[in-house]
Amino acid sequence: MASLERLTRITDSALQDIQNLLCQLTHDDPLPTKRQLQTVVKNNHLIVVRDKGRIVGMGLLISFVKTSGTRGQIEDVVMDEKYRGKGLGKKLVERLIKEARKLKLTKVGLTSRPHRIAANKLYRKLGFIRKNTNVYHLPLARKK
């Protein structure tokens, strides 16, 4: 039976599981190092889904203060392909929302690629409203 928990420490097996999940989510970004993930769990809420000791799903809640209020952003929501369609993604996002409420955030945002049809359907079902906006990003070159 799968369970949800907040990850507070990065072990070698957690690093490997998270890297495997991120490969299923995107091929655009470099995989995080153990040190980077330790910083992530220290400063944010990384909720993971475990089954038989392995991390099979995850989602990250980042909170920040803006001039317009305390906000949250949900990032890197992914379930292992073998675990999709079992309601675990819904439980994961609901847990992230619960964490946001505990932190008394005024809004929570997220983005999802259009081709992730099931994920987009889930977010709308959970009450997320699609904004009519342009999303921009500026890739910053890494110095070698």
Buried (B, 14 or more C-beta within 10 A) or exposed (E): EBEBEEBEEBEEEBBEBBBBBBEEBEEEEEEBEBEEBBEBBEEBBBBBBBBEEBBBBBBBBBBEEEEEEBBBBBBBBBBBEEBBEEEBBEBBBEBBBEBBEEEEBEEBEBEBEEEBEEBBEBBEEEEBEEEEEEEEEEEEEEEE
